[in-house]
């Protein structure tokens, strides 16, 4: 603030303080508030002169506030200060002119109000009941007009207002001051009668406002044109100067950019870029420290430093950047200068001037010096070098990343190709192992694959219940035994990680052989070259060991299955034979009856022949002997059929005609069933040849007939009936046995084929008939179906695939 303005502020403050001390504030009423609002309206509708000052008609309102009831000079002074402050704040954009206008108008108005307050009670005239001092009425008006014109003119001189505007603005302000001084008494007279009479003054104020506006319009327009021309001229001058300066700077920047581009273009890596950066910056400014931090792995890390605190700065790699200036430049993305606010937490504490330049999202460049100042031009040049360095660093790092990526891709391709070759070898070895179930050949193929994959100097494979395989030059026995003990123990989960020993320069790796957490061996390899057992290669060892374990387990399971199958076949044959013998036991009485009949005929024939021989009738002897031979042959036929049925069945299969099986079985069992008052009928509507064992098929039919007979006997039928039928069932043939016995319930049907399950009394049934029959049917590729109506009978049906069609019967 200039001395003139400072003095004006002090004077106005002292005058206001004196007014408040001399005239205590009175309680405010509605009339005071109304006049204050009217004054505010007049001030905000006043005319603002082109260069300085206002043409306002509000002084009579301020003058009224001194004399109206409830008013006083102190109240009027405070209202003046408040309204002038609001006018200056809202209507004058330039703060220096606003303060000048505030001081000029405030000092002249408050001075007049103080004089009016001091002289208010000197001599009194009665004006409609309002005592008014005549000096207090005249002196303040003269003082206001005089001060307003003089102070305005003085301020115009200080501001060096052009002559063509000076005189016009002085005249406008003089007219406003005189008009206000003359209208104040008239306004006071109007208000002394009724406060609303102040409205009669509005036409006067509006006419005055219009008069001043018209007088100043031409002046305002001319001033605006001239001011605009001068402003434009000054702007062009500044633009020319700025352009010349910028051209000079741009030329310098161009030369610097060309130099930086040529220097950075010769660099091939980051280290060379840092050395070029240091050389360029040291040529531009006396820098003590040049440091670069880059953003890597999600944080800002120090990369390069050239200065006295290099080691301390580079130690931030593990603890994070402790230089506050660098951190602020990175977080804000803007250039940061060293200030007292960010001078804490620094690494380069001795440097007085420092700047941090962000490197386009890559990092931060720090430049610092112990000098007391930094030349602005040098700063601009350092910023240019920093920008060029960021571009070069970006390109260099991109090229380095590209080279590294290419190398990684090449290495990855080599590893993929090597892995592919190893995988092919592994798959080929696994395929060869899967071609056999012999443990010896599986171990042989596994060892062959291990040698191809790893080329070990020593290979040891140990398998429980088989033995072990050793090949190659063994390492020292003490070390080998230690590794074997470790690999055989439970502390190694499954895979022996890479082990290396200085003793004999031996490196080991191995894997246990296991199945469902059961360990039954291991694979161990040794070689002086530890690179053969790298982590990636050991994955192939794990895969091969897993497949090796599966193959050995399959070999063991295969042997167990073969043995179990042989035992099962023997058990099944014994079971079938037991079922046959049980059926033979049940049929023994019937068979004995069948044999007794031909044997009785033989005996009678022999006795008759003996009598005829004693009588000498030799021709009759031959006849009787022929009858005996026929009876003997009949008995032999019955015995042969019984032996055929009861002997142990074989697994050979041949073509069998079902009708013959039906005829032989009915002939064999017919007499016994007939003795129980049961009639057997046969119905063959479609005959065909099936592939099977006649003895076993006859056993199924025998079991069906025996079960049907027992069901009829349990039902206590007076006349039982059994129907044996051979019918077509699509592409299959169905052999069924239907009876009119007791049938069976649903729960019996569900358990009928269970071994040793029977509904017959103890000692009468074995519970194996239907179980063995179903096994025989499944063996022939067929099935057994059951249908029953409880209390009305049941049907058992053997369904078999037909080999060829026969003739319809």
C-alpha positions in Angstrom: 0.0 0.0 0.0 1.3 3.5 -1.0 2.0 6.2 1.7 -0.9 8.3 0.4 -3.4 5.4 0.9 -1.9 4.5 4.3 -2.3 8.2 5.4 -5.9 8.3 4.1 -6.8 5.1 6.0 -5.3 6.5 9.2 -7.1 9.9 8.9 -10.5 8.3 8.1 -10.0 5.9 11.0 -9.2 8.7 13.4 -12.1 10.8 12.2 -14.5 7.9 12.7 -13.2 7.2 16.2 -13.6 10.8 17.2 -17.2 10.8 15.9 -18.0 7.7 17.9 -16.3 9.2 21.1 -18.1 12.5 20.8 -21.6 11.2 19.8 -22.6 8.0 21.6 -24.8 5.7 19.6 -28.6 6.0 20.0 -31.1 3.1 19.9 -32.0 2.4 16.3 -35.6 2.6 15.1 -37.4 1.7 11.9 -37.0 5.2 10.4 -33.2 4.9 10.6 -33.3 1.5 8.9 -35.5 2.8 6.2 -33.2 5.8 5.4 -30.2 3.5 5.4 -31.8 1.1 2.9 -32.7 4.1 0.7 -29.1 5.3 0.8 -27.8 1.9 -0.1 -30.2 1.8 -3.1 -29.0 5.3 -4.3 -25.3 4.2 -4.0 -25.8 1.1 -6.0 -27.7 3.0 -8.7 -25.0 5.8 -8.8 -23.0 6.5 -12.0 -19.5 5.1 -12.0 -17.2 7.6 -13.8 -14.9 6.2 -16.6 -11.7 6.4 -14.7 -12.4 7.2 -11.0 -15.2 8.1 -8.7 -19.0 7.9 -8.5 -21.8 10.5 -9.2 -24.1 9.8 -6.3 -27.2 11.5 -4.7 -27.0 9.7 -1.4 -25.4 12.5 0.7 -28.8 14.1 1.7 -29.9 10.8 3.2 -26.7 10.6 5.3 -27.3 14.2 6.4 -30.9 13.3 7.5 -29.5 10.5 9.8 -27.8 13.2 11.9 -31.0 15.1 12.7 -34.0 12.7 12.6 -35.2 11.2 15.9 -33.2 8.0 16.7 -30.3 9.2 14.5 -26.9 10.7 15.4 -23.6 11.5 13.8 -22.1 8.1 15.0 -25.0 6.2 13.5 -24.7 8.1 10.2 -20.9 7.6 10.2 -21.2 3.8 10.6 -23.9 3.6 7.9 -21.7 5.6 5.5 -18.7 3.3 6.1 -20.8 0.2 5.6 -22.5 1.3 2.4 -19.3 2.7 0.9 -17.5 -0.6 1.6 -20.2 -2.6 -0.1 -20.1 -0.3 -3.1 -16.4 -0.5 -3.4 -16.4 -4.3 -3.0 -19.1 -5.0 -5.5 -18.8 -2.2 -8.1 -15.1 -1.5 -8.4 -13.1 -4.5 -9.6 -9.7 -2.8 -9.2 -8.9 -2.8 -5.5 -6.6 0.2 -5.5 -9.3 2.5 -7.1 -11.9 1.0 -4.8 -9.9 2.0 -1.7 -9.3 5.5 -3.2 -13.0 6.0 -3.8 -13.9 4.7 -0.4 -11.4 7.2 1.3 -12.4 10.3 -0.7 -16.2 9.8 -0.3 -15.9 8.6 3.3 -13.7 11.4 4.5 -15.8 14.2 2.9 -19.1 12.8 4.1 -18.1 11.9 7.7 -16.3 15.3 8.0 -19.5 17.1 7.1 -21.5 14.9 9.5 -19.1 15.5 12.4 -19.3 19.3 11.9 -23.1 19.1 11.7 -23.2 17.2 14.9 -20.9 19.7 16.7 -22.9 22.7 15.6 -26.4 21.1 15.9 -27.3 22.9 19.2 -25.5 26.3 18.8 -28.6 28.3 17.7 -32.0 26.8 17.3 -34.7 27.5 14.8 -38.1 25.8 15.1 -39.0 23.9 11.9 -42.2 22.1 12.5 -41.2 21.1 16.0 -37.7 20.0 15.0 -34.9 22.1 16.6 -32.2 22.7 14.0 -29.0 24.7 14.5 -28.6 27.1 11.6 -24.8 26.8 11.5 -25.2 23.0 11.7 -27.4 23.3 8.7 -25.1 25.4 6.5 -21.5 24.6 7.6 -21.7 20.8 6.9 -23.1 21.3 3.4 -20.3 23.8 2.5 -17.6 21.5 4.0 -19.0 18.5 2.1 -19.1 20.2 -1.2 -15.7 21.7 -0.8 -14.0 18.5 0.4 -15.6 16.4 -2.2 -14.4 18.6 -5.1 -10.9 19.2 -3.7 -10.2 15.6 -2.7 -11.6 14.3 -6.0 -9.4 16.8 -8.0 -6.3 15.8 -5.9 -6.9 12.1 -6.5 -7.3 12.8 -10.2 -3.9 14.5 -10.3 -2.3 11.6 -8.5 -3.9 9.1 -10.9 -2.7 11.2 -13.9 -6.1 11.3 -15.6 -6.0 12.5 -19.2 -7.0 16.2 -19.7 -10.1 15.4 -21.9 -11.5 13.3 -19.1 -10.2 15.3 -16.1 -12.3 18.4 -16.7 -15.5 16.5 -17.6 -15.3 14.3 -14.4 -14.5 17.4 -12.2 -17.6 19.1 -13.6 -19.8 16.0 -13.0 -18.6 15.7 -9.4 -18.9 19.4 -8.7 -22.5 19.4 -10.0 -23.2 16.3 -7.8 -21.7 17.9 -4.7 -23.5 21.2 -5.1 -26.8 19.5 -5.9 -26.5 17.3 -2.8 -25.7 20.3 -0.6 -28.6 22.3 -1.8 -31.1 19.4 -1.7 -30.2 18.4 1.8 -32.2 21.2 3.6 -35.2 20.7 1.4 -35.1 17.0 2.1 -34.8 17.7 5.8 -37.8 20.1 5.6 -39.9 17.4 3.9 -38.9 14.7 6.4 -39.7 17.1 9.4 -43.3 17.0 8.4 -43.8 13.4 7.5 -41.0 10.8 6.7 -42.8 9.6 3.6 -42.5 13.0 2.0 -39.0 11.9 1.0 -40.7 10.2 -1.9 -41.2 13.7 -3.5 -37.4 13.8 -4.0 -37.3 10.7 -6.3 -38.1 12.7 -9.5 -35.4 15.1 -8.7 -32.8 12.3 -8.1 -33.9 10.5 -11.3 -33.6 13.7 -13.3 -30.2 14.4 -11.9 -29.1 10.8 -12.7 -30.4 11.1 -16.3 -28.7 14.5 -16.7 -25.3 13.2 -15.6 -25.6 10.0 -17.6 -26.2 12.0 -20.8 -23.4 14.4 -20.1 -21.0 11.5 -19.4 -22.0 9.1 -22.2 -20.0 10.8 -24.9 -17.0 11.1 -22.6 -17.4 7.5 -21.5 -17.5 6.4 -25.1 -14.4 8.4 -26.1 -12.5 7.3 -23.1 -13.4 3.7 -23.8 -12.2 4.0 -27.4 -8.9 5.7 -26.4 -8.4 3.4 -23.5 -9.0 0.4 -25.7 -6.5 1.7 -28.3 -3.9 2.3 -25.6 -4.5 -1.1 -24.1 -4.3 -2.7 -27.4 -1.1 -0.9 -28.2 0.4 -1.8 -24.8 -0.7 -5.4 -25.4 0.9 -5.5 -28.8 4.1 -4.1 -27.3 4.1 -6.7 -24.6 3.4 -9.4 -27.2 6.3 -8.2 -29.3 8.6 -8.2 -26.4 7.4 -11.6 -25.2 7.6 -12.9 -28.7 11.2 -11.7 -29.1 12.0 -13.2 -25.7 10.3 -16.4 -26.5 12.1 -16.6 -29.9 15.4 -16.2 -28.2 14.4 -18.8 -25.6 13.1 -21.1 -28.2 16.3 -20.8 -30.3 18.3 -21.6 -27.2 15.9 -24.5 -26.3 16.1 -25.8 -29.9 19.9 -25.9 -29.8 19.7 -27.6 -26.4 17.0 -30.1 -27.6 19.2 -30.9 -30.6 22.2 -31.4 -28.5 20.2 -33.6 -26.1 18.7 -35.6 -28.9 22.1 -36.2 -30.5 23.6 -37.1 -27.2 20.9 -39.5 -26.0 20.6 -41.0 -29.5 24.1 -42.4 -29.1 23.2 -44.3 -25.9 22.4 -48.0 -26.0 21.4 -48.6 -22.4 20.3 -46.9 -19.2 23.8 -46.5 -17.7 25.0 -44.6 -20.8 21.8 -42.4 -20.6 22.6 -41.5 -17.0 26.2 -40.5 -17.8 25.0 -38.3 -20.7 22.4 -36.7 -18.4 25.1 -35.8 -15.8 27.3 -34.3 -18.4 24.5 -32.2 -19.9 23.2 -30.9 -16.6 26.6 -30.1 -15.2 27.3 -28.0 -18.3 24.1 -26.0 -17.6 24.2 -25.4 -13.9 26.6 -26.0 -10.9 24.7 -29.0 -9.6 26.1 -31.1 -6.7 23.6 -34.0 -6.9 21.8 -35.6 -9.8 19.6 -38.6 -8.9 17.1 -40.7 -10.7 14.3 -42.8 -9.1 12.1 -45.1 -11.2 8.7 -46.7 -10.5 9.2 -50.5 -10.3 7.2 -53.3 -8.8 4.5 -50.9 -7.4 6.9 -48.5 -5.7 9.4 -45.8 -6.3 13.0 -47.1 -6.0 16.4 -45.3 -6.4 18.2 -46.3 -9.6 21.1 -43.8 -10.1 22.8 -41.1 -8.2 25.8 -38.8 -8.8 26.7 -36.8 -5.8 28.1 -36.8 -2.3 25.3 -38.8 -0.7 25.1 -41.5 -3.4 25.4 -44.5 -1.0 22.8 -43.1 1.4 20.4 -42.5 -1.5 20.8 -45.9 -3.0 20.2 -47.6 0.4 16.6 -46.4 0.0 16.0 -49.4 -2.3 14.9 -51.5 0.7 13.5 -48.8 2.9 11.7 -46.6 0.3 12.6 -43.2 -0.9 13.2 -40.9 2.1 13.7 -37.7 0.0 10.5 -35.7 0.6 11.0 -33.6 -2.5 11.1 -36.7 -4.7 8.0 -38.2 -3.1 6.0 -35.0 -3.6 7.0 -34.7 -7.2 6.0 -38.3 -7.9 2.6 -38.1 -6.0 1.6 -34.8 -7.5 3.0 -35.3 -11.0 4.3 -31.7 -11.0 7.7 -30.0 -10.6 8.6 -29.5 -7.0 11.0 -26.8 -5.7 12.7 -26.9 -2.3 10.8 -24.7 0.1 10.8 -24.5 3.9 7.6 -26.6 4.0 9.2 -29.6 2.3 12.7 -29.2 3.7 12.1 -32.1 6.2 12.9 -35.8 5.8 15.7 -35.2 3.3 18.7 -37.3 2.1 20.5 -34.3 0.6 20.3 -32.0 3.6 23.2 -29.7 2.7 21.7 -28.5 -0.6 20.0 -25.1 -0.5 18.3 -25.2 -3.9 16.8 -28.4 -5.3 14.2 -29.3 -7.9 12.4 -32.6 -8.6 11.1 -33.2 -12.2 8.5 -36.0 -12.8 9.6 -38.2 -15.7 6.2 -38.9 -17.5 5.0 -41.5 -15.1 8.3 -43.4 -15.1 10.0 -41.8 -12.1 11.6 -38.6 -10.8 14.8 -36.7 -11.7 16.3 -34.8 -8.8 18.8 -31.9 -9.2 20.3 -30.0 -6.3 23.0 -27.6 -5.5 24.6 -25.9 -2.4 24.4 -22.5 -4.1 22.0 -19.9 -2.7 19.9 -19.4 -5.9 19.1 -21.0 -9.2 19.1 -18.9 -12.4 15.6 -19.1 -14.0 17.1 -19.5 -17.4 19.2 -22.3 -16.1 16.2 -23.8 -14.4 14.3 -23.8 -17.7 17.2 -25.5 -19.5 17.5 -28.1 -16.8 13.7 -28.8 -17.2 14.3 -29.2 -21.0 17.1 -31.7 -20.4 14.9 -33.5 -17.9 12.1 -33.7 -20.5 14.5 -35.0 -23.2 16.0 -37.5 -20.7 12.5 -38.8 -19.9 11.8 -39.4 -23.6 15.2 -41.1 -24.1 14.8 -43.1 -20.9 11.4 -44.2 -21.9 12.7 -45.3 -25.3 15.8 -47.0 -23.8 13.8 -48.8 -21.2 11.3 -49.9 -23.7 14.1 -51.2 -25.9 15.7 -53.0 -23.0 12.4 -54.5 -22.0 11.9 -55.6 -25.6 15.3 -57.2 -25.7 14.7 -58.9 -22.3 11.3 -60.0 -23.5 12.8 -61.5 -26.7 15.4 -63.3 -24.6 12.8 -64.6 -22.2 10.7 -65.7 -25.1 13.6 -67.5 -26.7 14.5 -69.1 -23.4 10.9 -70.1 -23.0 10.8 -71.5 -26.5 13.9 -73.5 -25.8 12.4 -74.7 -22.5 9.2 -75.6 -24.2 11.0 -77.5 -27.0 13.1 -79.3 -24.4 10.0 -80.0 -22.3 8.2 -81.2 -25.4 11.0 -83.6 -26.2 11.1 -84.8 -22.6 7.3 -85.2 -22.5 7.4 -87.2 -25.7 10.1 -89.4 -24.1 8.0 -89.7 -21.0 4.8 -90.6 -22.9 6.7 -93.2 -25.0 8.1 -94.8 -21.9 4.7 -94.7 -20.2 3.1 -96.3 -23.3 5.7 -99.1 -23.3 5.1 -99.7 -19.6 1.3 -99.9 -20.2 1.8 -102.6 -22.8 2.7 -105.2 -20.3 1.6 -106.3 -16.8 4.8 -108.1 -15.9 6.7 -106.3 -13.1 10.1 -107.1 -14.5 9.3 -105.5 -17.9 7.7 -102.5 -16.3 10.8 -101.8 -14.2 13.0 -102.3 -17.3 11.0 -99.8 -19.4 10.9 -97.3 -16.4 14.7 -97.5 -16.1 15.2 -97.1 -19.8 13.0 -93.9 -19.8 14.8 -92.5 -16.7 18.2 -92.9 -18.4 16.9 -91.1 -21.5 15.4 -88.2 -19.6 18.1 -87.5 -17.0 21.3 -89.4 -18.2 22.3 -90.1 -14.6 25.7 -91.6 -13.6 23.9 -93.9 -11.2 20.4 -95.2 -11.1 18.8 -97.3 -8.3 15.2 -98.6 -8.5 13.9 -100.6 -5.5 10.4 -102.2 -5.5 8.9 -104.3 -2.7 8.2 -107.9 -3.4 10.3 -107.7 -6.6 13.8 -106.6 -5.8 16.0 -103.7 -7.0 17.8 -102.5 -10.1 21.2 -100.8 -10.1 23.1 -99.3 -13.0 26.1 -97.0 -13.3 28.9 -95.9 -11.1 27.9 -95.8 -7.5 28.7 -92.8 -5.4 30.5 -93.3 -2.0 28.7 -96.0 -0.1 28.4 -93.9 3.1 26.7 -91.0 1.3 24.6 -93.4 -0.8 23.3 -95.3 2.3 22.5 -92.0 4.0 20.4 -90.8 1.0 18.7 -94.2 0.7 17.8 -94.1 4.4 16.5 -90.6 4.0 14.4 -91.5 1.0 13.1 -94.7 2.6 11.9 -92.9 5.7 8.6 -91.3 6.5 10.1 -87.8 6.9 10.3 -87.3 3.1 6.8 -86.7 1.9 7.1 -88.2 -1.6 9.8 -86.5 -3.6 13.4 -86.0 -2.5 14.3 -82.4 -3.3 17.6 -81.6 -4.9 20.6 -82.6 -2.7 24.2 -81.7 -3.4 27.2 -82.9 -1.5 30.9 -81.9 -1.7 31.8 -85.6 -1.0 32.6 -87.0 -4.4 30.8 -84.0 -6.1 27.5 -86.0 -6.1 24.0 -84.5 -6.5 20.9 -86.7 -5.8 17.3 -86.6 -6.6 14.6 -89.2 -6.1 11.0 -90.0 -5.7 9.0 -92.6 -3.7 6.7 -95.1 -5.3 3.4 -95.1 -3.7 -0.3 -96.0 -4.2 -3.0 -94.7 -2.0 -0.5 -93.5 0.6 1.2 -96.9 0.6 4.9 -96.7 -0.1 6.4 -99.8 -1.8 9.7 -98.5 -3.3 11.6 -95.6 -4.6 13.6 -94.2 -7.6 17.1 -92.6 -6.9 19.5 -91.0 -9.3 22.9 -89.4 -8.8 25.2 -87.3 -11.0 28.1 -84.9 -10.5 26.3 -82.3 -12.8 23.5 -80.8 -10.6 21.9 -79.1 -13.6 20.5 -82.4 -14.7 18.2 -82.3 -11.7 16.8 -78.8 -12.0 13.3 -78.1 -10.6 11.6 -78.1 -13.9 13.1 -81.5 -14.9 12.2 -83.0 -11.5 8.5 -82.6 -12.5 9.1 -85.2 -15.2 10.5 -87.5 -12.5 7.3 -87.0 -10.4 5.1 -87.8 -13.4 7.1 -90.9 -14.4 7.2 -92.1 -10.8 3.5 -91.7 -10.5 2.9 -93.7 -13.7 5.5 -96.3 -12.7 3.7 -96.7 -9.4 0.3 -97.2 -11.2 1.8 -99.7 -13.6 3.4 -101.8 -10.8 0.1 -101.6 -8.9 -1.8 -102.7 -11.9 0.6 -105.7 -12.3 0.0 -106.7 -8.7 -3.7 -106.3 -9.1 -3.7 -108.3 -12.3 -2.0 -111.2 -10.5 -4.5 -111.0 -7.7 -7.4 -110.9 -10.2 -6.1 -113.9 -12.1 -5.8 -115.9 -8.8 -9.2 -114.7 -7.6 -10.8 -115.7 -11.0 -9.3 -119.1 -10.9 -10.6 -119.6 -7.3 -14.0 -118.3 -8.4 -14.2 -120.7 -11.3 -13.3 -123.6 -9.1 -15.9 -122.5 -6.5 -18.6 -122.0 -9.1 -17.9 -125.5 -10.5 -18.2 -127.0 -7.0 -21.3 -125.0 -6.4 -22.9 -126.3 -9.6 -21.9 -129.8 -8.9 -23.4 -129.5 -5.4 -26.6 -128.3 -6.9 -26.6 -131.3 -9.3 -26.0 -133.7 -6.5 -28.8 -132.2 -4.4 -31.2 -132.6 -7.4 -30.0 -136.2 -7.8 -30.6 -136.9 -4.2 -34.2 -135.6 -4.6 -34.7 -137.7 -7.7 -33.2 -140.9 -6.3 -36.5 -142.5 -5.4 -37.9 -141.8 -8.9 -34.8 -143.1 -10.6 -34.9 -146.3 -8.5 -38.6 -146.8 -9.6 -37.6 -146.3 -13.2 -34.8 -148.8 -12.9 -36.9 -151.4 -11.0 -39.4 -151.7 -13.9 -36.9 -152.9 -16.6 -35.0 -154.9 -14.0 -38.2 -156.7 -13.1 -38.9 -157.4 -16.7 -35.3 -158.8 -17.1 -35.8 -161.0 -14.0 -39.1 -162.4 -15.4 -37.6 -163.0 -18.8 -34.6 -164.9 -17.2 -36.9 -167.0 -15.0 -39.2 -167.9 -18.0 -36.1 -168.7 -20.1 -34.9 -171.0 -17.3 -38.3 -172.9 -17.2 -38.3 -173.2 -21.0 -34.7 -174.5 -20.9 -35.6 -177.2 -18.4 -38.6 -178.2 -20.6 -36.3 -178.4 -23.6 -38.2 -175.6 -25.5 -35.1 -174.0 -26.9 -37.0 -171.8 -29.4 -38.8 -170.1 -26.5 -35.6 -169.6 -24.5 -34.2 -167.3 -27.2 -37.4 -165.2 -27.2 -37.3 -164.8 -23.4 -33.6 -163.9 -23.5 -34.2 -161.2 -26.1 -36.9 -159.7 -23.8 -34.3 -159.7 -21.0 -31.8 -157.9 -23.2 -34.4 -155.2 -24.0 -35.1 -154.6 -20.3 -31.3 -154.5 -19.5 -30.8 -151.9 -22.3 -33.7 -149.8 -20.9 -32.1 -149.8 -17.4 -28.8 -148.9 -18.9 -30.3 -145.9 -20.7 -31.8 -144.6 -17.5 -28.4 -145.0 -15.7 -26.5 -143.3 -18.5 -28.9 -140.3 -18.4 -28.4 -140.1 -14.6 -24.6 -140.2 -14.9 -24.7 -137.6 -17.7 -26.7 -135.2 -15.5 -24.7 -135.8 -12.3 -21.2 -135.6 -13.6 -19.2 -132.4 -13.3 -20.0 -130.0 -16.2 -17.3 -128.6 -18.5 -17.1 -125.1 -20.0 -17.1 -126.4 -23.6 -20.0 -125.1 -25.6 -21.6 -126.4 -28.7 -24.8 -126.1 -30.7 -27.8 -127.3 -28.7 -31.4 -127.8 -29.9 -33.8 -126.7 -27.1 -36.5 -129.2 -28.1 -34.1 -132.1 -27.4 -33.2 -130.6 -24.0 -36.9 -130.5 -23.2 -37.5 -134.1 -24.4 -34.6 -135.6 -22.5 -35.5 -133.8 -19.3 -39.2 -134.7 -19.4 -38.2 -138.3 -20.2 -35.8 -138.3 -17.2 -38.2 -136.7 -14.7 -41.6 -137.5 -16.2 -42.4 -140.7 -14.4 -41.5 -139.3 -11.0 -43.6 -136.2 -11.5 -46.5 -138.3 -12.8 -46.4 -140.4 -9.6 -47.4 -137.2 -7.8 -50.6 -136.9 -9.9 -49.1 -134.1 -12.0 -49.6 -133.8 -15.7 -46.7 -132.5 -17.9 -47.5 -130.9 -21.3 -45.1 -129.7 -23.9 -45.6 -126.9 -26.4 -42.8 -126.0 -28.9 -44.0 -123.3 -31.3 -40.5 -122.1 -32.4 -37.5 -124.2 -32.2 -33.9 -123.0 -32.7 -30.3 -123.8 -32.0 -28.5 -122.1 -29.2 -24.8 -122.0 -28.4 -24.2 -123.6 -25.0 -23.6 -126.6 -22.7 -26.4 -129.1 -23.0 -25.8 -130.5 -19.5 -26.0 -127.0 -17.9 -29.2 -126.1 -19.9 -30.7 -129.4 -18.8 -29.9 -128.6 -15.2 -31.7 -125.2 -15.5 -34.8 -126.9 -16.9 -34.6 -129.6 -14.2 -34.5 -126.9 -11.4 -37.6 -125.3 -13.0 -39.5 -128.6 -13.1 -38.5 -129.6 -9.5 -39.5 -126.1 -8.2 -42.9 -126.4 -10.1 -43.5 -129.9 -8.7 -42.8 -128.7 -5.1 -45.0 -125.6 -5.6 -47.9 -127.8 -6.7 -47.4 -130.2 -3.8 -47.4 -127.3 -1.4 -50.7 -126.1 -2.9 -52.1 -129.6 -2.3 -53.7 -129.7 -5.7 -55.8 -132.8 -6.6 -54.7 -132.4 -10.2 -51.5 -130.6 -10.8 -50.3 -129.3 -14.2 -47.0 -128.2 -15.6 -46.6 -126.7 -19.0 -43.2 -126.6 -20.8 -43.1 -124.2 -23.7 -40.5 -123.0 -26.3 -41.6 -119.7 -27.9 -40.1 -116.9 -29.9 -39.2 -113.7 -28.0 -38.1 -111.3 -30.7 -34.7 -112.3 -31.8 -34.4 -114.6 -28.7 -35.9 -117.9 -27.7 -37.9 -118.3 -24.4 -38.0 -121.6 -22.6 -40.8 -121.3 -19.9 -42.2 -123.6 -17.2 -45.7 -122.7 -15.9 -47.4 -124.4 -12.9 -50.6 -124.0 -10.9 -48.9 -124.1 -7.6 -48.8 -121.7 -4.7 -46.9 -119.0 -6.5 -44.7 -116.7 -4.6 -45.0 -113.2 -2.9 -43.2 -110.0 -3.9 -40.6 -110.3 -1.1 -39.8 -113.8 -2.2 -39.3 -112.7 -5.8 -36.8 -110.1 -4.7 -34.7 -112.7 -2.8 -35.3 -115.8 -5.0 -31.9 -115.7 -6.6 -29.9 -115.2 -3.4 -27.6 -118.2 -2.6 -29.0 -120.5 0.1 -32.3 -118.7 0.3 -35.3 -121.1 0.2 -38.9 -121.3 1.4 -38.8 -125.0 1.7 -38.4 -126.9 5.1 -35.0 -127.6 6.5 -33.5 -130.7 4.8 -35.7 -130.4 1.7 -34.1 -127.6 -0.2 -30.6 -126.2 -0.5 -31.4 -122.7 -1.8 -28.9 -123.0 -4.6 -31.2 -124.0 -7.5 -32.2 -120.6 -8.9 -28.9 -119.0 -7.9 -26.9 -121.5 -9.9 -29.5 -121.4 -12.7 -29.1 -117.6 -13.1 -25.3 -117.9 -13.2 -25.6 -120.5 -15.9 -28.0 -118.3 -17.9 -25.7 -115.3 -17.6 -22.8 -117.5 -18.7 -24.8 -118.3 -21.9 -25.6 -114.6 -22.5 -29.2 -115.0 -21.3 -31.4 -114.2 -18.4 -34.2 -115.7 -16.2 -37.6 -114.0 -15.8 -40.1 -114.7 -13.0 -43.9 -114.0 -13.1 -46.3 -115.1 -10.4 -49.8 -114.8 -9.2 -49.9 -115.7 -5.5 -52.2 -118.7 -5.0 -52.6 -119.3 -8.8 -49.1 -120.4 -9.9 -45.9 -119.1 -11.3 -43.9 -119.0 -14.6 -40.1 -119.3 -14.8 -38.6 -118.3 -18.2 -35.1 -118.9 -19.6 -34.4 -116.4 -22.4 -31.4 -117.1 -24.6 -30.0 -115.7 -27.8 -30.9 -117.8 -30.8 -28.2 -119.0 -33.2 -30.4 -119.9 -36.1 -34.1 -120.4 -36.8 -35.7 -123.8 -36.8 -38.9 -125.1 -38.3 -42.2 -124.1 -36.5 -43.7 -127.1 -34.7 
